[in-house]
Amino acid sequence: GWCPLSPTGAQTTQLLVEPPWMPAVLWDRVTLTCQGLGTTGDTTWYKDGQRWGQELQDKFTVTESGTYLCDRPGTRLSPPVRVLNDWLVLQVPMRPLQAEDSVTLRCRC
């Protein structure tokens, strides 16, 4: 399922990550979806702190490692998502966790 990186209902642009594991890895064919006020054409993407040429789309599959965030008019910038291109990664589910929760870890290579 989709994984929002900020609480539902907050006045912040949401950046949804699929598959919902952290850190995201390039070889998982990560899809980012930007949700916020306005229309799809109002989306502005940033990669590694620079405005990035994927405007007019609210969703895309990542093809380069880096740190991504998006912006929609009327809401703040989304939280950043880092996509790695590492060979060995320990991943955790991208969901809010409580102290008493059991967590499944994934070691991927």
Secondary structure per residue as TSV (DSSP state, phi and psi in degrees):
chain	resnum	aa	ss	phi	psi
A	1	G	-	360.0	172.3
A	2	W	-	-72.8	151.9
A	3	C	-	-131.6	104.8
A	4	P	-	-74.5	144.4
A	5	L	S	-97.4	3.8
A	6	S	S	-140.6	161.3
A	7	P	-	-60.7	144.1
A	8	T	T	-61.0	136.5
A	9	G	T	90.7	-10.6
A	10	A	-	-70.6	149.4
A	11	Q	S	-82.8	55.1
A	12	T	B	-131.7	142.0
A	13	T	-	-62.2	138.7
A	14	Q	E	-98.4	136.5
A	15	L	E	-117.0	109.3
A	16	L	E	-94.2	140.7
A	17	V	E	-122.0	131.0
A	18	E	E	-135.3	126.5
A	19	P	S	-71.9	153.0
A	20	P	-	-84.9	63.7
A	21	W	E	-126.4	149.2
A	22	M	E	-128.6	133.2
A	23	P	S	-73.6	153.1
A	24	A	E	-73.3	144.8
A	25	V	E	-124.8	140.1
A	26	L	G	-55.8	-39.8
A	27	W	G	-75.4	1.6
A	28	D	G	-88.8	2.5
A	29	R	-	52.3	62.0
A	30	V	-	-69.5	132.3
A	31	T	E	-110.0	130.2
A	32	L	E	-108.9	135.9
A	33	T	E	-127.7	127.5
A	34	C	E	-98.5	127.4
A	35	Q	E	-126.9	136.2
A	36	G	-	-179.8	-168.0
A	37	L	S	-69.4	161.3
A	38	G	S	90.1	-169.7
A	39	T	-	-107.2	170.5
A	40	T	G	-51.8	-42.5
A	41	G	G	-66.7	-9.5
A	42	D	G	-88.9	1.6
A	43	T	-	-76.8	131.9
A	44	T	E	-119.3	127.9
A	45	W	E	-104.2	147.9
A	46	Y	E	-128.5	138.4
A	47	K	E	-128.2	124.5
A	48	D	T	52.7	40.4
A	49	G	T	82.6	-0.2
A	50	Q	E	-115.9	142.5
A	51	R	E	-56.6	138.3
A	52	W	E	-125.6	147.5
A	53	G	S	-78.0	35.2
A	54	Q	-	-107.9	25.9
A	55	E	T	-60.6	163.2
A	56	L	T	75.5	-1.0
A	57	Q	-	-118.6	141.0
A	58	D	S	-101.6	-1.3
A	59	K	E	-148.9	138.5
A	60	F	E	-159.4	160.7
A	61	T	E	-94.1	128.3
A	62	V	-	-71.3	132.5
A	63	T	-	-118.6	-4.2
A	64	E	S	-135.5	140.8
A	65	S	-	-68.3	156.3
A	66	G	E	152.9	-175.1
A	67	T	E	-109.6	122.7
A	68	Y	E	-114.6	146.5
A	69	L	E	-151.8	165.5
A	70	C	E	-136.5	165.7
A	71	D	E	-138.0	140.5
A	72	R	-	-129.4	144.4
A	73	P	T	-57.6	138.3
A	74	G	T	89.3	-9.2
A	75	T	S	-131.1	160.6
A	76	R	B	-73.6	171.1
A	77	L	-	-58.6	149.7
A	78	S	-	-71.7	161.9
A	79	P	-	-63.1	151.1
A	80	P	-	-75.3	151.5
A	81	V	E	-124.5	124.7
A	82	R	E	-98.1	128.8
A	83	V	E	-112.4	119.5
A	84	L	E	-96.4	160.8
A	85	N	-	-124.6	39.7
A	86	D	-	-82.0	158.2
A	87	W	S	-83.1	-28.8
A	88	L	S	-132.6	123.0
A	89	V	E	-137.8	134.1
A	90	L	E	-98.2	118.2
A	91	Q	E	-112.0	149.8
A	92	V	E	-124.2	155.1
A	93	P	E	-62.2	141.2
A	94	M	S	-91.1	75.3
A	95	R	S	-149.9	156.5
A	96	P	-	-61.6	136.7
A	97	L	-	-121.4	144.2
A	98	Q	-	-101.9	160.0
A	99	A	T	-57.7	-33.0
A	100	E	T	-88.3	-3.7
A	101	D	-	-68.5	142.4
A	102	S	-	-87.1	145.6
A	103	V	-	-125.5	133.8
A	104	T	-	-93.0	124.0
A	105	L	-	-101.0	149.4
A	106	R	E	-121.2	126.0
A	107	C	E	-101.1	116.0
A	108	R	E	-120.1	141.1
A	109	C	-	-146.2	360.0
